[in-house]
Amino acid sequence: MSSAAAADKATREYLAVISDIVAAGIGRNISLKLTQLGLDLDRVTTLDNFRRILEPATTHGFFVRIDMENSPYTEVTLDVFETLWGLGYRNLGVVLQSALHRTEADLTRVLALGARVRLVKGAYKEPASVAYQRKADVDAAYLRLMEALLRSDTFPALATHDPEIIDRAKSFVAHEGIAKDRFEFQMLYGVRRDLQASLVAEGYGVRVYIPFGGQWFPYFMRRLGERPANVSFVLRSLLREN
């Protein structure tokens, strides 16, 4: 957000969503981006707004995930996360992207705290100096990170619509004797609903994420525009769905 007023408005919208979820009596899990809370302004504003959200979230049993944005925000995002963790918030997790070279070290850093991680490939177009450029390298990094997460006892979230990676995850947990309730798959609402249903039928946990707020469509279009591979991903997913 480009102003304190806009960051405050976004914070109040999160608080309203928390109230609505509590009233509906449904599962309590939300994700947010730190730039919405004022990260482009200053760290103090971001922390203040985030704590406004965490207080009712903690009271009502929410798990709150910090989404990871593009690489210029990686270090400060982890710094904010570690600060809040140090203040005693344990209903808090973070997202890591397998596309970035630094992520294996970041995973070690987060797991040392005992915190929960959502693993994604990463949808941002990044320079070769900080990120793998070949899909095969991104996928290989995802598998390495995935195995480390599954061996941990932190209830990892594997966010992917890639059927090959999902099959590798299923094979790995079967081989290692890891129970299906020690992790979950995560997918986007409306993408590969057939795959989501089949995983649930097999006994795996699947969490479906639903974008919300007045800016979700412009955000979605920016993400498609900044990386053409995102467009082909959406189209392939639609074609694969039964």
Secondary structure by P-SEA (a helix, b strand, c coil): cccaaaaaaaaaaaaaaaaaaaaaccbbbbbbbcccccccccaaaaaaaaaaaaaaaaaabbbbbbbbccccaaaaaaaaaaaaaaaccccccccccccccaaaaaaaaaaaabbbbbbbccccccccccccccaaaaaaaaaaaaaaaaacccccccccccaaaaaaaaaaaaaacccccccbbbbccccaaaaaaaaaaabbbbbbbbbbccaaaaaaaaaaaacaaaaaaaaaaaaacc
